[in-house]
Amino acid sequence: MRNVRVALAQIPPRLGEVDANLPLCLDGVEQARQARADIVVFPELALTGYHLLDHVPEVALRLDSAEIGRLAQASVGVDVVVGFVEDGPGHRLHNAAAYLADGRIVHVHRKVQLPTYGMFQEGRDFARGNTVRAFAAKAARTGLLICEDAWHSTHAWLLAQQGAELLL
């Protein structure tokens, strides 16, 4: 694997306001490009904010949405990992992360481990993802995990068994 420069884009998303958060993400992509990063990684649910509760259906995006399309277009020259609420197959709503590169969606990870305790009620708001899959990216064979997914070492082990050299 070659050296990879990863930019971490800590942005302050506004809860439930995709239209306000998209420009923050696009600006973060541009800053990463100027810093000559290979990949820019945004936080979990960067396009929507995290503690959405009953607003999850209102902010869910399909993969063919204009917002995901704009971020995909911005991924020419710098790969982008962005968190969002996905309106997935069968209209199941997922806490998801998309890996975008060269103007297209390369991979989507749907969070598998949904915390449902204390203030976290993801099991109420989201459908559980059911796969952990490595994929080919420019830098290396790569795997995505979202927050609590990474707390379960079996997920990283499964990705490594699939040849992942880079875990994001």
Beta strands, then each sheet from edge to edge (+ up, - down):
strand 1: 6-8
strand 2: 39-41
strand 3: 79-87
strand 4: 93-101
strand 5: 104-110
strand 6: 116-117
strand 7: 120-121
strand 8: 135-136
strand 9: 141-143
strand 10: 166-167
sheet 1: 1+ 2+ 3+ 4- 5+
sheet 2: 6+ 7-
sheet 3: 8+ 9- 10-
end
